[in-house]
Amino acid sequence: MSQLIKVILTFGIRINKLNLNLVTCIHNPITDLKMAPITPPSVPSLSLIDVRGLSEAIAAFSAERDWDQYHSPKNLAMALTGEVGELSEIFQWLSEEESKSVAIHPDTATAVRDELADVTLYLVRLATVLGVDLNEAVALKLQKNAIKYPVDKARGTNEKYDKL
């Protein structure tokens, strides 16, 4: 069973794939389950992240080199982790202020762009291999986060949702 399905079943969330309406199940030991609609802040039905072209380009690049055999989810996740590590390394030992200019500083700008590109390439390839629609996943996650972090409770604080 996929991790997303486990999360949905665990938290009792039903998803209408057409417009990503979110409804939660509220468990009441007396009446069992009742469906209570939640109106999350609007998430545009437009494409939030369209990676189809990139996904096709990566697939073609991989196929031309006969690399699909190496692109298992495990290998891609490990490669993604390595690239995130390389991106993190650029920020290591920088002050908060210095970190804000890494994308424009001559010593780090190219490396930041390269590592961000590598992270993006591996992330998109992993999603493609797993059959995950990144636009749907991102839209759903934004809705979940809007519910977990309501503006009136979360504004100006970095507390985790269960501490709000």
C-alpha positions as a printed Julia matrix, in Angstrom:
164×3 Matrix{Float64}:
   0.0    0.0     0.0
   1.45   3.41   -0.93
   2.51   5.85    1.76
  -0.07   8.41    0.56
  -2.88   5.86    0.82
  -1.72   4.96    4.33
  -1.78   8.63    5.31
  -5.2    9.11    3.78
  -6.6    6.06    5.54
  -4.89   6.9     8.81
  -6.23  10.42    8.94
  -9.5    9.62    7.22
  -9.06  12.03    4.36
 -11.06  11.57    1.18
  -9.8   13.25   -1.93
 -11.87  14.17   -4.92
  -9.18  14.05   -7.62
 -11.05  16.33   -9.98
 -10.98  19.43   -7.81
  -9.05  18.31   -4.73
 -11.85  19.03   -2.28
 -10.81  17.92    1.16
 -13.07  16.28    3.7
 -11.97  14.8     6.98
 -13.51  12.0     8.98
 -14.07  12.89   12.6
 -14.03   9.83   14.8
 -16.68   9.84   17.47
 -16.76   6.65   19.54
 -20.5    7.05   20.08
 -21.64   7.7    16.52
 -18.63   6.12   14.8
 -17.61   8.2    11.76
 -19.23  11.42   10.65
 -18.11  13.36    7.62
 -17.44  17.01    8.32
 -16.51  19.17    5.36
 -13.61  21.51    5.77
 -13.25  24.48    3.51
  -9.55  24.93    3.0
  -8.13  28.11    1.56
  -8.46  27.98   -2.18
  -5.72  26.22   -4.06
  -5.7   27.19   -7.7
  -7.03  24.48   -9.98
  -4.45  25.67  -12.48
  -1.17  23.91  -12.77
   0.96  24.75   -9.76
   3.91  22.75  -11.02
   4.01  21.36  -14.53
   6.95  19.0   -14.97
   5.67  17.01  -17.94
   8.18  18.49  -20.38
  11.04  18.02  -17.94
   9.92  14.49  -17.14
   9.85  13.6   -20.83
  13.29  15.16  -21.4
  14.79  13.22  -18.47
  13.16   9.99  -19.67
  14.58  10.49  -23.16
  18.02  11.34  -21.77
  17.95   8.21  -19.62
  16.64   5.94  -22.39
  19.29   7.13  -24.86
  21.95   6.03  -22.39
  20.18   2.81  -21.31
  20.07   4.09  -17.73
  16.46   3.12  -16.96
  17.8   -0.13  -15.51
  19.53   1.93  -12.79
  16.62   4.24  -12.05
  14.89   2.25   -9.34
  13.08   4.29   -6.7
  15.74   3.31   -4.15
  18.62   4.44   -6.36
  16.9    7.67   -7.31
  16.04   8.48   -3.69
  19.65   7.87   -2.69
  20.94  10.03   -5.55
  18.46  12.76   -4.59
  19.7   12.63   -1.01
  23.3   12.94   -2.21
  22.46  16.0    -4.3
  20.62  17.63   -1.39
  23.78  17.01    0.64
  25.87  18.75   -2.01
  23.46  21.69   -1.98
  23.61  21.83    1.82
  27.39  21.82    1.72
  27.35  25.19   -0.06
  25.55  26.71    2.95
  27.69  25.0     5.58
  29.41  27.49    7.88
  27.78  30.54    6.29
  26.02  33.09    8.44
  22.3   33.64    7.97
  23.08  36.85    6.08
  25.71  35.22    3.84
  23.32  32.39    2.97
  20.84  34.86    1.48
  23.22  35.8    -1.33
  24.61  32.43   -2.43
  22.71  32.55   -5.71
  24.34  35.84   -6.7
  27.77  35.57   -5.09
  30.43  34.8    -7.75
  31.98  32.04   -5.6
  28.74  30.1    -5.15
  26.18  31.14   -7.79
  27.05  28.46  -10.35
  27.29  25.7    -7.75
  23.9   26.63   -6.23
  22.23  26.59   -9.62
  23.85  23.28  -10.56
  22.86  21.58   -7.3
  19.31  22.94   -7.42
  19.07  21.59  -10.97
  20.42  18.18   -9.87
  17.91  18.02   -6.99
  15.09  18.96   -9.36
  16.14  16.4   -11.97
  16.3   13.55   -9.47
  13.07  14.61   -7.75
  11.15  14.74  -11.03
  12.65  11.44  -12.2
  11.75   9.75   -8.91
   8.17  11.05   -9.09
   7.91   9.84  -12.7
   9.25   6.37  -11.9
   6.85   6.1    -8.96
   3.91   7.43  -10.96
   3.38  10.37   -8.62
   1.69  13.43  -10.12
   3.74  16.22   -8.56
   1.12  18.87   -9.31
  -1.53  16.86   -7.49
   0.84  16.04   -4.62
   1.85  19.69   -4.19
  -1.74  20.97   -4.36
  -2.89  18.38   -1.83
   0.03  19.12    0.5
  -0.72  22.85    0.37
  -4.32  22.1     1.37
  -3.23  19.8     4.2
  -0.77  22.41    5.46
  -3.43  25.13    5.31
  -5.58  23.01    7.62
  -2.7   22.1     9.94
  -1.43  25.68   10.06
  -4.42  28.05   10.05
  -3.36  31.66    9.53
  -4.85  32.86   12.81
  -2.75  30.38   14.79
   0.38  30.03   12.68
   1.12  33.6    11.62
   4.53  34.71   12.87
   5.4   31.48   14.68
   7.56  28.52   13.73
   5.77  26.13   16.09
   4.8   22.73   14.74
   1.07  22.28   14.06
   0.53  20.11   17.14
   1.9   22.88   19.35
  -0.31  25.7    17.98
